[in-house]
Amino acid sequence: MDKLEATQRVLRFSESVRNWCENDEKVFFDDFDNQNVMNYDTGGYGELADIIIGKGIEEGFIDKDDLD
């Protein structure tokens, strides 16, 4: 699974990560796309997507081995 799919899966199924992302980071499911999840510059969500994926792995919503 690619980075966008992994990020969206975690946000879709993990209420705690979704609430953290929306309330603390002010970023929503629809804000993520193929370009900004790979963008580590200002305005990109690369680092945030990495954190979301890490939290999803910790919570068991995705498996590290499934990532591309």
PQR file of N, CA, C, O and H, with PARSE charges and radii, in Angstrom:
ATOM      1  N   MET A   1       0.847  -1.160   0.000 -0.4000 1.5000
ATOM      2  CA  MET A   1       0.000   0.000   0.000 -0.0000 2.0000
ATOM      3  C   MET A   1       0.897   1.229   0.000  0.5500 1.7000
ATOM      4  O   MET A   1       1.937   1.246   0.658 -0.5500 1.4000
ATOM      5  N   ASP A   2       0.495   2.250  -0.735 -0.4000 1.5000
ATOM      6  CA  ASP A   2       1.303   3.468  -0.810 -0.0000 2.0000
ATOM      7  C   ASP A   2       1.028   4.360   0.398  0.5500 1.7000
ATOM      8  O   ASP A   2       0.153   4.066   1.212 -0.5500 1.4000
ATOM      9  H   ASP A   2      -0.350   2.236  -1.269  0.4000 1.0000
ATOM     10  N   LYS A   3       1.771   5.432   0.501 -0.4000 1.5000
ATOM     11  CA  LYS A   3       1.723   6.312   1.670 -0.0000 2.0000
ATOM     12  C   LYS A   3       0.357   6.975   1.834  0.5500 1.7000
ATOM     13  O   LYS A   3      -0.150   7.081   2.950 -0.5500 1.4000
ATOM     14  H   LYS A   3       2.482   5.671  -0.160  0.4000 1.0000
ATOM     15  N   LEU A   4      -0.235   7.417   0.736 -0.4000 1.5000
ATOM     16  CA  LEU A   4      -1.550   8.051   0.821 -0.0000 2.0000
ATOM     17  C   LEU A   4      -2.592   7.052   1.313  0.5500 1.7000
ATOM     18  O   LEU A   4      -3.388   7.367   2.197 -0.5500 1.4000
ATOM     19  H   LEU A   4       0.177   7.330  -0.171  0.4000 1.0000
ATOM     20  N   GLU A   5      -2.587   5.866   0.749 -0.4000 1.5000
ATOM     21  CA  GLU A   5      -3.555   4.848   1.157 -0.0000 2.0000
ATOM     22  C   GLU A   5      -3.385   4.496   2.634  0.5500 1.7000
ATOM     23  O   GLU A   5      -4.372   4.338   3.352 -0.5500 1.4000
ATOM     24  H   GLU A   5      -1.940   5.611   0.031  0.4000 1.0000
ATOM     25  N   ALA A   6      -2.152   4.375   3.084 -0.4000 1.5000
ATOM     26  CA  ALA A   6      -1.895   4.054   4.487 -0.0000 2.0000
ATOM     27  C   ALA A   6      -2.397   5.176   5.398  0.5500 1.7000
ATOM     28  O   ALA A   6      -3.028   4.914   6.422 -0.5500 1.4000
ATOM     29  H   ALA A   6      -1.350   4.504   2.500  0.4000 1.0000
ATOM     30  N   THR A   7      -2.117   6.411   5.026 -0.4000 1.5000
ATOM     31  CA  THR A   7      -2.566   7.563   5.815 -0.0000 2.0000
ATOM     32  C   THR A   7      -4.087   7.594   5.887  0.5500 1.7000
ATOM     33  O   THR A   7      -4.655   7.785   6.963 -0.5500 1.4000
ATOM     34  H   THR A   7      -1.604   6.624   4.195  0.4000 1.0000
ATOM     35  N   GLN A   8      -4.741   7.409   4.763 -0.4000 1.5000
ATOM     36  CA  GLN A   8      -6.201   7.438   4.730 -0.0000 2.0000
ATOM     37  C   GLN A   8      -6.804   6.282   5.520  0.5500 1.7000
ATOM     38  O   GLN A   8      -7.824   6.458   6.186 -0.5500 1.4000
ATOM     39  H   GLN A   8      -4.279   7.254   3.889  0.4000 1.0000
ATOM     40  N   ARG A   9      -6.197   5.118   5.457 -0.4000 1.5000
ATOM     41  CA  ARG A   9      -6.714   3.958   6.196 -0.0000 2.0000
ATOM     42  C   ARG A   9      -6.672   4.227   7.696  0.5500 1.7000
ATOM     43  O   ARG A   9      -7.636   3.949   8.409 -0.5500 1.4000
ATOM     44  H   ARG A   9      -5.369   4.975   4.916  0.4000 1.0000
ATOM     45  N   VAL A  10      -5.561   4.764   8.166 -0.4000 1.5000
ATOM     46  CA  VAL A  10      -5.452   5.059   9.597 -0.0000 2.0000
ATOM     47  C   VAL A  10      -6.483   6.103   9.997  0.5500 1.7000
ATOM     48  O   VAL A  10      -7.168   5.938  11.005 -0.5500 1.4000
ATOM     49  H   VAL A  10      -4.778   4.990   7.586  0.4000 1.0000
ATOM     50  N   LEU A  11      -6.602   7.168   9.225 -0.4000 1.5000
ATOM     51  CA  LEU A  11      -7.572   8.210   9.551 -0.0000 2.0000
ATOM     52  C   LEU A  11      -9.003   7.695   9.500  0.5500 1.7000
ATOM     53  O   LEU A  11      -9.851   8.145  10.269 -0.5500 1.4000
ATOM     54  H   LEU A  11      -6.045   7.302   8.406  0.4000 1.0000
ATOM     55  N   ARG A  12      -9.275   6.767   8.611 -0.4000 1.5000
ATOM     56  CA  ARG A  12     -10.621   6.221   8.474 -0.0000 2.0000
ATOM     57  C   ARG A  12     -10.985   5.328   9.656  0.5500 1.7000
ATOM     58  O   ARG A  12     -12.125   5.361  10.120 -0.5500 1.4000
ATOM     59  H   ARG A  12      -8.585   6.401   7.986  0.4000 1.0000
ATOM     60  N   PHE A  13     -10.042   4.534  10.150 -0.4000 1.5000
ATOM     61  CA  PHE A  13     -10.374   3.515  11.136 -0.0000 2.0000
ATOM     62  C   PHE A  13      -9.953   3.846  12.564  0.5500 1.7000
ATOM     63  O   PHE A  13     -10.475   3.241  13.500 -0.5500 1.4000
ATOM     64  H   PHE A  13      -9.116   4.508   9.774  0.4000 1.0000
ATOM     65  N   SER A  14      -9.038   4.771  12.763 -0.4000 1.5000
ATOM     66  CA  SER A  14      -8.590   5.107  14.110 -0.0000 2.0000
ATOM     67  C   SER A  14      -9.212   6.424  14.555  0.5500 1.7000
ATOM     68  O   SER A  14      -8.821   7.500  14.103 -0.5500 1.4000
ATOM     69  H   SER A  14      -8.614   5.262  12.002  0.4000 1.0000
ATOM     70  N   GLU A  15     -10.163   6.317  15.430 -0.4000 1.5000
ATOM     71  CA  GLU A  15     -10.835   7.520  15.920 -0.0000 2.0000
ATOM     72  C   GLU A  15      -9.862   8.405  16.706  0.5500 1.7000
ATOM     73  O   GLU A  15      -9.918   9.630  16.598 -0.5500 1.4000
ATOM     74  H   GLU A  15     -10.481   5.443  15.797  0.4000 1.0000
ATOM     75  N   SER A  16      -8.978   7.795  17.490 -0.4000 1.5000
ATOM     76  CA  SER A  16      -8.047   8.593  18.287 -0.0000 2.0000
ATOM     77  C   SER A  16      -7.076   9.377  17.400  0.5500 1.7000
ATOM     78  O   SER A  16      -6.800  10.545  17.674 -0.5500 1.4000
ATOM     79  H   SER A  16      -8.932   6.800  17.577  0.4000 1.0000
ATOM     80  N   VAL A  17      -6.557   8.750  16.343 -0.4000 1.5000
ATOM     81  CA  VAL A  17      -5.634   9.444  15.444 -0.0000 2.0000
ATOM     82  C   VAL A  17      -6.382  10.511  14.647  0.5500 1.7000
ATOM     83  O   VAL A  17      -5.877  11.618  14.464 -0.5500 1.4000
ATOM     84  H   VAL A  17      -6.781   7.801  16.120  0.4000 1.0000
ATOM     85  N   ARG A  18      -7.567  10.185  14.179 -0.4000 1.5000
ATOM     86  CA  ARG A  18      -8.362  11.165  13.426 -0.0000 2.0000
ATOM     87  C   ARG A  18      -8.668  12.393  14.295  0.5500 1.7000
ATOM     88  O   ARG A  18      -8.533  13.530  13.842 -0.5500 1.4000
ATOM     89  H   ARG A  18      -7.978   9.286  14.328  0.4000 1.0000
ATOM     90  N   ASN A  19      -9.079  12.155  15.541 -0.4000 1.5000
ATOM     91  CA  ASN A  19      -9.380  13.283  16.439 -0.0000 2.0000
ATOM     92  C   ASN A  19      -8.136  14.111  16.721  0.5500 1.7000
ATOM     93  O   ASN A  19      -8.195  15.341  16.740 -0.5500 1.4000
ATOM     94  H   ASN A  19      -9.189  11.232  15.909  0.4000 1.0000
ATOM     95  N   TRP A  20      -7.006  13.440  16.941 -0.4000 1.5000
ATOM     96  CA  TRP A  20      -5.746  14.165  17.175 -0.0000 2.0000
ATOM     97  C   TRP A  20      -5.400  15.022  15.960  0.5500 1.7000
ATOM     98  O   TRP A  20      -5.051  16.193  16.101 -0.5500 1.4000
ATOM     99  H   TRP A  20      -6.957  12.441  16.926  0.4000 1.0000
ATOM    100  N   CYS A  21      -5.497  14.443  14.778 -0.4000 1.5000
ATOM    101  CA  CYS A  21      -5.140  15.141  13.549 -0.0000 2.0000
ATOM    102  C   CYS A  21      -6.062  16.340  13.315  0.5500 1.7000
ATOM    103  O   CYS A  21      -5.597  17.427  12.972 -0.5500 1.4000
ATOM    104  H   CYS A  21      -5.781  13.491  14.663  0.4000 1.0000
ATOM    105  N   GLU A  22      -7.348  16.143  13.498 -0.4000 1.5000
ATOM    106  CA  GLU A  22      -8.310  17.213  13.249 -0.0000 2.0000
ATOM    107  C   GLU A  22      -8.251  18.296  14.326  0.5500 1.7000
ATOM    108  O   GLU A  22      -8.267  19.486  14.010 -0.5500 1.4000
ATOM    109  H   GLU A  22      -7.727  15.260  13.776  0.4000 1.0000
ATOM    110  N   ASN A  23      -8.185  17.893  15.584 -0.4000 1.5000
ATOM    111  CA  ASN A  23      -8.249  18.865  16.678 -0.0000 2.0000
ATOM    112  C   ASN A  23      -6.918  19.552  16.942  0.5500 1.7000
ATOM    113  O   ASN A  23      -6.880  20.765  17.148 -0.5500 1.4000
ATOM    114  H   ASN A  23      -8.172  16.926  15.840  0.4000 1.0000
ATOM    115  N   ASP A  24      -5.833  18.799  16.938 -0.4000 1.5000
ATOM    116  CA  ASP A  24      -4.530  19.379  17.276 -0.0000 2.0000
ATOM    117  C   ASP A  24      -3.793  19.927  16.057  0.5500 1.7000
ATOM    118  O   ASP A  24      -3.183  20.994  16.124 -0.5500 1.4000
ATOM    119  H   ASP A  24      -5.864  17.814  16.770  0.4000 1.0000
ATOM    120  N   GLU A  25      -3.850  19.207  14.960 -0.4000 1.5000
ATOM    121  CA  GLU A  25      -3.106  19.603  13.758 -0.0000 2.0000
ATOM    122  C   GLU A  25      -3.947  20.412  12.773  0.5500 1.7000
ATOM    123  O   GLU A  25      -3.407  21.047  11.867 -0.5500 1.4000
ATOM    124  H   GLU A  25      -4.346  18.340  14.906  0.4000 1.0000
ATOM    125  N   LYS A  26      -5.260  20.389  12.949 -0.4000 1.5000
ATOM    126  CA  LYS A  26      -6.194  21.119  12.066 -0.0000 2.0000
ATOM    127  C   LYS A  26      -6.072  20.675  10.608  0.5500 1.7000
ATOM    128  O   LYS A  26      -6.187  21.483   9.687 -0.5500 1.4000
ATOM    129  H   LYS A  26      -5.699  19.874  13.684  0.4000 1.0000
ATOM    130  N   VAL A  27      -5.836  19.368  10.418 -0.4000 1.5000
ATOM    131  CA  VAL A  27      -5.739  18.774   9.092 -0.0000 2.0000
ATOM    132  C   VAL A  27      -6.771  17.644   9.028  0.5500 1.7000
ATOM    133  O   VAL A  27      -6.899  16.861   9.969 -0.5500 1.4000
ATOM    134  H   VAL A  27      -5.742  18.712  11.167  0.4000 1.0000
ATOM    135  N   PHE A  28      -7.499  17.566   7.921 -0.4000 1.5000
ATOM    136  CA  PHE A  28      -8.602  16.634   7.792 -0.0000 2.0000
ATOM    137  C   PHE A  28      -8.333  15.614   6.695  0.5500 1.7000
ATOM    138  O   PHE A  28      -7.453  15.810   5.857 -0.5500 1.4000
ATOM    139  H   PHE A  28      -7.394  18.202   7.156  0.4000 1.0000
ATOM    140  N   PHE A  29      -9.089  14.533   6.704 -0.4000 1.5000
ATOM    141  CA  PHE A  29      -8.945  13.430   5.765 -0.0000 2.0000
ATOM    142  C   PHE A  29      -8.807  13.925   4.333  0.5500 1.7000
ATOM    143  O   PHE A  29      -7.905  13.496   3.613 -0.5500 1.4000
ATOM    144  H   PHE A  29      -9.804  14.373   7.385  0.4000 1.0000
ATOM    145  N   ASP A  30      -9.679  14.811   3.920 -0.4000 1.5000
ATOM    146  CA  ASP A  30      -9.695  15.296   2.535 -0.0000 2.0000
ATOM    147  C   ASP A  30      -8.523  16.212   2.192  0.5500 1.7000
ATOM    148  O   ASP A  30      -8.305  16.526   1.022 -0.5500 1.4000
ATOM    149  H   ASP A  30     -10.411  15.160   4.505  0.4000 1.0000
ATOM    150  N   ASP A  31      -7.773  16.638   3.196 -0.4000 1.5000
ATOM    151  CA  ASP A  31      -6.620  17.509   2.949 -0.0000 2.0000
ATOM    152  C   ASP A  31      -5.418  16.746   2.387  0.5500 1.7000
ATOM    153  O   ASP A  31      -4.502  17.355   1.837 -0.5500 1.4000
ATOM    154  H   ASP A  31      -7.950  16.383   4.146  0.4000 1.0000
ATOM    155  N   PHE A  32      -5.417  15.423   2.523 -0.4000 1.5000
ATOM    156  CA  PHE A  32      -4.283  14.622   2.067 -0.0000 2.0000
ATOM    157  C   PHE A  32      -4.462  14.207   0.613  0.5500 1.7000
ATOM    158  O   PHE A  32      -5.543  13.781   0.207 -0.5500 1.4000
ATOM    159  H   PHE A  32      -6.161  14.927   2.970  0.4000 1.0000
ATOM    160  N   ASP A  33      -3.383  14.336  -0.171 -0.4000 1.5000
ATOM    161  CA  ASP A  33      -3.380  13.829  -1.541 -0.0000 2.0000
ATOM    162  C   ASP A  33      -1.999  13.255  -1.846  0.5500 1.7000
ATOM    163  O   ASP A  33      -1.086  13.344  -1.025 -0.5500 1.4000
ATOM    164  H   ASP A  33      -2.505  14.681   0.159  0.4000 1.0000
ATOM    165  N   ASN A  34      -1.855  12.669  -3.026 -0.4000 1.5000
ATOM    166  CA  ASN A  34      -0.596  12.003  -3.389 -0.0000 2.0000
ATOM    167  C   ASN A  34       0.609  12.926  -3.330  0.5500 1.7000
ATOM    168  O   ASN A  34       1.708  12.484  -2.993 -0.5500 1.4000
ATOM    169  H   ASN A  34      -2.596  12.597  -3.693  0.4000 1.0000
ATOM    170  N   GLN A  35       0.426  14.181  -3.648 -0.4000 1.5000
ATOM    171  CA  GLN A  35       1.554  15.109  -3.679 -0.0000 2.0000
ATOM    172  C   GLN A  35       1.969  15.566  -2.284  0.5500 1.7000
ATOM    173  O   GLN A  35       3.155  15.558  -1.956 -0.5500 1.4000
ATOM    174  H   GLN A  35      -0.467  14.539  -3.921  0.4000 1.0000
ATOM    175  N   ASN A  36       0.995  15.965  -1.457 -0.4000 1.5000
ATOM    176  CA  ASN A  36       1.397  16.551  -0.185 -0.0000 2.0000
ATOM    177  C   ASN A  36       1.840  15.527   0.855  0.5500 1.7000
ATOM    178  O   ASN A  36       2.520  15.898   1.811 -0.5500 1.4000
ATOM    179  H   ASN A  36       0.031  15.972  -1.723  0.4000 1.0000
ATOM    180  N   VAL A  37       1.479  14.244   0.705 -0.4000 1.5000
ATOM    181  CA  VAL A  37       1.994  13.249   1.654 -0.0000 2.0000
ATOM    182  C   VAL A  37       3.457  12.928   1.382  0.5500 1.7000
ATOM    183  O   VAL A  37       4.131  12.343   2.230 -0.5500 1.4000
ATOM    184  H   VAL A  37       0.927  13.942  -0.072  0.4000 1.0000
ATOM    185  N   MET A  38       3.948  13.300   0.220 -0.4000 1.5000
ATOM    186  CA  MET A  38       5.358  13.096  -0.118 -0.0000 2.0000
ATOM    187  C   MET A  38       6.164  14.391   0.012  0.5500 1.7000
ATOM    188  O   MET A  38       7.375  14.395  -0.210 -0.5500 1.4000
ATOM    189  H   MET A  38       3.400  13.775  -0.469  0.4000 1.0000
ATOM    190  N   ASN A  39       5.500  15.475   0.367 -0.4000 1.5000
ATOM    191  CA  ASN A  39       6.126  16.797   0.447 -0.0000 2.0000
ATOM    192  C   ASN A  39       6.558  17.074   1.886  0.5500 1.7000
ATOM    193  O   ASN A  39       5.729  17.173   2.791 -0.5500 1.4000
ATOM    194  H   ASN A  39       4.516  15.471   0.548  0.4000 1.0000
ATOM    195  N   TYR A  40       7.874  17.196   2.078 -0.4000 1.5000
ATOM    196  CA  TYR A  40       8.429  17.480   3.405 -0.0000 2.0000
ATOM    197  C   TYR A  40       8.799  18.948   3.571  0.5500 1.7000
ATOM    198  O   TYR A  40       9.379  19.334   4.586 -0.5500 1.4000
ATOM    199  H   TYR A  40       8.548  17.116   1.343  0.4000 1.0000
ATOM    200  N   ASP A  41       8.469  19.759   2.586 -0.4000 1.5000
ATOM    201  CA  ASP A  41       8.713  21.196   2.668 -0.0000 2.0000
ATOM    202  C   ASP A  41       7.560  21.871   3.408  0.5500 1.7000
ATOM    203  O   ASP A  41       6.556  21.229   3.719 -0.5500 1.4000
ATOM    204  H   ASP A  41       7.999  19.445   1.762  0.4000 1.0000
ATOM    205  N   THR A  42       7.704  23.153   3.686 -0.4000 1.5000
ATOM    206  CA  THR A  42       6.648  23.923   4.329 -0.0000 2.0000
ATOM    207  C   THR A  42       5.369  23.822   3.506  0.5500 1.7000
ATOM    208  O   THR A  42       5.383  24.022   2.292 -0.5500 1.4000
ATOM    209  H   THR A  42       8.519  23.675   3.434  0.4000 1.0000
ATOM    210  N   GLY A  43       4.274  23.513   4.174 -0.4000 1.5000
ATOM    211  CA  GLY A  43       2.996  23.378   3.490 -0.0000 2.0000
ATOM    212  C   GLY A  43       2.676  21.956   3.078  0.5500 1.7000
ATOM    213  O   GLY A  43       1.538  21.662   2.713 -0.5500 1.4000
ATOM    214  H   GLY A  43       4.263  23.351   5.160  0.4000 1.0000
ATOM    215  N   GLY A  44       3.653  21.072   3.127 -0.4000 1.5000
ATOM    216  CA  GLY A  44       3.425  19.670   2.805 -0.0000 2.0000
ATOM    217  C   GLY A  44       3.079  18.883   4.057  0.5500 1.7000
ATOM    218  O   GLY A  44       3.285  19.347   5.179 -0.5500 1.4000
ATOM    219  H   GLY A  44       4.578  21.311   3.424  0.4000 1.0000
ATOM    220  N   TYR A  45       2.558  17.702   3.850 -0.4000 1.5000
ATOM    221  CA  TYR A  45       2.143  16.872   4.980 -0.0000 2.0000
ATOM    222  C   TYR A  45       2.972  15.604   5.113  0.5500 1.7000
ATOM    223  O   TYR A  45       2.517  14.633   5.718 -0.5500 1.4000
ATOM    224  H   TYR A  45       2.390  17.325   2.939  0.4000 1.0000
ATOM    225  N   GLY A  46       4.175  15.594   4.562 -0.4000 1.5000
ATOM    226  CA  GLY A  46       5.021  14.407   4.609 -0.0000 2.0000
ATOM    227  C   GLY A  46       5.306  13.935   6.016  0.5500 1.7000
ATOM    228  O   GLY A  46       5.119  12.758   6.326 -0.5500 1.4000
ATOM    229  H   GLY A  46       4.545  16.383   4.071  0.4000 1.0000
ATOM    230  N   GLU A  47       5.754  14.836   6.872 -0.4000 1.5000
ATOM    231  CA  GLU A  47       6.063  14.468   8.255 -0.0000 2.0000
ATOM    232  C   GLU A  47       4.803  14.069   9.014  0.5500 1.7000
ATOM    233  O   GLU A  47       4.823  13.102   9.776 -0.5500 1.4000
ATOM    234  H   GLU A  47       5.906  15.792   6.620  0.4000 1.0000
ATOM    235  N   LEU A  48       3.719  14.793   8.819 -0.4000 1.5000
ATOM    236  CA  LEU A  48       2.465  14.471   9.482 -0.0000 2.0000
ATOM    237  C   LEU A  48       1.961  13.099   9.042  0.5500 1.7000
ATOM    238  O   LEU A  48       1.496  12.311   9.866 -0.5500 1.4000
ATOM    239  H   LEU A  48       3.704  15.579   8.200  0.4000 1.0000
ATOM    240  N   ALA A  49       2.053  12.817   7.749 -0.4000 1.5000
ATOM    241  CA  ALA A  49       1.632  11.506   7.247 -0.0000 2.0000
ATOM    242  C   ALA A  49       2.485  10.400   7.866  0.5500 1.7000
ATOM    243  O   ALA A  49       1.961   9.337   8.202 -0.5500 1.4000
ATOM    244  H   ALA A  49       2.430  13.457   7.080  0.4000 1.0000
ATOM    245  N   ASP A  50       3.781  10.628   8.022 -0.4000 1.5000
ATOM    246  CA  ASP A  50       4.649   9.637   8.668 -0.0000 2.0000
ATOM    247  C   ASP A  50       4.220   9.370  10.103  0.5500 1.7000
ATOM    248  O   ASP A  50       4.212   8.222  10.549 -0.5500 1.4000
ATOM    249  H   ASP A  50       4.206  11.491   7.749  0.4000 1.0000
ATOM    250  N   ILE A  51       3.864  10.423  10.825 -0.4000 1.5000
ATOM    251  CA  ILE A  51       3.401  10.274  12.212 -0.0000 2.0000
ATOM    252  C   ILE A  51       2.097   9.493  12.254  0.5500 1.7000
ATOM    253  O   ILE A  51       1.933   8.597  13.082 -0.5500 1.4000
ATOM    254  H   ILE A  51       3.870  11.355  10.463  0.4000 1.0000
ATOM    255  N   ILE A  52       1.166   9.831  11.362 -0.4000 1.5000
ATOM    256  CA  ILE A  52      -0.125   9.133  11.295 -0.0000 2.0000
ATOM    257  C   ILE A  52       0.095   7.655  11.012  0.5500 1.7000
ATOM    258  O   ILE A  52      -0.516   6.801  11.655 -0.5500 1.4000
ATOM    259  H   ILE A  52       1.299  10.559  10.690  0.4000 1.0000
ATOM    260  N   ILE A  53       0.958   7.350  10.060 -0.4000 1.5000
ATOM    261  CA  ILE A  53       1.240   5.951   9.731 -0.0000 2.0000
ATOM    262  C   ILE A  53       1.867   5.238  10.928  0.5500 1.7000
ATOM    263  O   ILE A  53       1.506   4.101  11.232 -0.5500 1.4000
ATOM    264  H   ILE A  53       1.454   8.043   9.538  0.4000 1.0000
ATOM    265  N   GLY A  54       2.797   5.897  11.602 -0.4000 1.5000
ATOM    266  CA  GLY A  54       3.408   5.312  12.793 -0.0000 2.0000
ATOM    267  C   GLY A  54       2.388   4.996  13.868  0.5500 1.7000
ATOM    268  O   GLY A  54       2.438   3.931  14.485 -0.5500 1.4000
ATOM    269  H   GLY A  54       3.090   6.821  11.355  0.4000 1.0000
ATOM    270  N   LYS A  55       1.464   5.913  14.095 -0.4000 1.5000
ATOM    271  CA  LYS A  55       0.402   5.686  15.080 -0.0000 2.0000
ATOM    272  C   LYS A  55      -0.511   4.547  14.631  0.5500 1.7000
ATOM    273  O   LYS A  55      -0.973   3.754  15.451 -0.5500 1.4000
ATOM    274  H   LYS A  55       1.423   6.778  13.595  0.4000 1.0000
ATOM    275  N   GLY A  56      -0.766   4.471  13.333 -0.4000 1.5000
ATOM    276  CA  GLY A  56      -1.601   3.385  12.803 -0.0000 2.0000
ATOM    277  C   GLY A  56      -0.955   2.026  12.982  0.5500 1.7000
ATOM    278  O   GLY A  56      -1.640   1.042  13.259 -0.5500 1.4000
ATOM    279  H   GLY A  56      -0.390   5.115  12.667  0.4000 1.0000
ATOM    280  N   ILE A  57       0.357   1.965  12.826 -0.4000 1.5000
ATOM    281  CA  ILE A  57       1.081   0.712  13.052 -0.0000 2.0000
ATOM    282  C   ILE A  57       1.005   0.337  14.526  0.5500 1.7000
ATOM    283  O   ILE A  57       0.741  -0.817  14.861 -0.5500 1.4000
ATOM    284  H   ILE A  57       0.914   2.764  12.601  0.4000 1.0000
ATOM    285  N   GLU A  58       1.234   1.308  15.409 -0.4000 1.5000
ATOM    286  CA  GLU A  58       1.156   1.065  16.847 -0.0000 2.0000
ATOM    287  C   GLU A  58      -0.217   0.546  17.262  0.5500 1.7000
ATOM    288  O   GLU A  58      -0.318  -0.337  18.114 -0.5500 1.4000
ATOM    289  H   GLU A  58       1.448   2.246  15.137  0.4000 1.0000
ATOM    290  N   GLU A  59      -1.265   1.089  16.665 -0.4000 1.5000
ATOM    291  CA  GLU A  59      -2.632   0.703  17.022 -0.0000 2.0000
ATOM    292  C   GLU A  59      -3.106  -0.545  16.278  0.5500 1.7000
ATOM    293  O   GLU A  59      -4.178  -1.072  16.574 -0.5500 1.4000
ATOM    294  H   GLU A  59      -1.183   1.806  15.973  0.4000 1.0000
ATOM    295  N   GLY A  60      -2.326  -1.014  15.328 -0.4000 1.5000
ATOM    296  CA  GLY A  60      -2.656  -2.229  14.613 -0.0000 2.0000
ATOM    297  C   GLY A  60      -3.608  -2.076  13.444  0.5500 1.7000
ATOM    298  O   GLY A  60      -4.186  -3.059  12.981 -0.5500 1.4000
ATOM    299  H   GLY A  60      -1.455  -0.586  15.087  0.4000 1.0000
ATOM    300  N   PHE A  61      -3.780  -0.848  12.958 -0.4000 1.5000
ATOM    301  CA  PHE A  61      -4.665  -0.637  11.814 -0.0000 2.0000
ATOM    302  C   PHE A  61      -3.981  -0.924  10.480  0.5500 1.7000
ATOM    303  O   PHE A  61      -4.641  -1.208   9.480 -0.5500 1.4000
ATOM    304  H   PHE A  61      -3.310  -0.049  13.334  0.4000 1.0000
ATOM    305  N   ILE A  62      -2.665  -0.845  10.477 -0.4000 1.5000
ATOM    306  CA  ILE A  62      -1.888  -1.232   9.301 -0.0000 2.0000
ATOM    307  C   ILE A  62      -0.649  -1.997   9.773  0.5500 1.7000
ATOM    308  O   ILE A  62      -0.219  -1.863  10.919 -0.5500 1.4000
ATOM    309  H   ILE A  62      -2.129  -0.614  11.289  0.4000 1.0000
ATOM    310  N   ASP A  63      -0.098  -2.783   8.889 -0.4000 1.5000
ATOM    311  CA  ASP A  63       1.095  -3.573   9.183 -0.0000 2.0000
ATOM    312  C   ASP A  63       2.275  -2.959   8.436  0.5500 1.7000
ATOM    313  O   ASP A  63       2.174  -2.649   7.249 -0.5500 1.4000
ATOM    314  H   ASP A  63      -0.447  -2.893   7.958  0.4000 1.0000
ATOM    315  N   LYS A  64       3.375  -2.790   9.128 -0.4000 1.5000
ATOM    316  CA  LYS A  64       4.555  -2.183   8.516 -0.0000 2.0000
ATOM    317  C   LYS A  64       4.977  -2.909   7.237  0.5500 1.7000
ATOM    318  O   LYS A  64       5.468  -2.277   6.301 -0.5500 1.4000
ATOM    319  H   LYS A  64       3.457  -3.042  10.092  0.4000 1.0000
ATOM    320  N   ASP A  65       4.791  -4.219   7.191 -0.4000 1.5000
ATOM    321  CA  ASP A  65       5.166  -5.009   6.038 -0.0000 2.0000
ATOM    322  C   ASP A  65       4.291  -4.744   4.809  0.5500 1.7000
ATOM    323  O   ASP A  65       4.673  -5.092   3.691 -0.5500 1.4000
ATOM    324  H   ASP A  65       4.392  -4.732   7.951  0.4000 1.0000
ATOM    325  N   ASP A  66       3.128  -4.135   5.009 -0.4000 1.5000
ATOM    326  CA  ASP A  66       2.210  -3.845   3.908 -0.0000 2.0000
ATOM    327  C   ASP A  66       2.555  -2.562   3.173  0.5500 1.7000
ATOM    328  O   ASP A  66       1.998  -2.293   2.109 -0.5500 1.4000
ATOM    329  H   ASP A  66       2.818  -3.853   5.917  0.4000 1.0000
ATOM    330  N   LEU A  67       3.470  -1.760   3.725 -0.4000 1.5000
ATOM    331  CA  LEU A  67       3.810  -0.470   3.132 -0.0000 2.0000
ATOM    332  C   LEU A  67       4.770  -0.637   1.967  0.5500 1.7000
ATOM    333  O   LEU A  67       5.664  -1.482   2.008 -0.5500 1.4000
ATOM    334  H   LEU A  67       3.922  -1.979   4.590  0.4000 1.0000
ATOM    335  N   ASP A  68       4.585   0.170   0.927 -0.4000 1.5000
ATOM    336  CA  ASP A  68       5.489   0.167  -0.235 -0.0000 2.0000
ATOM    337  C   ASP A  68       6.753   0.913   0.093  0.5500 1.7000
ATOM    338  O   ASP A  68       7.642   1.024  -0.752 -0.5500 1.4000
ATOM    339  H   ASP A  68       3.859   0.857   0.894  0.4000 1.0000
TER
END
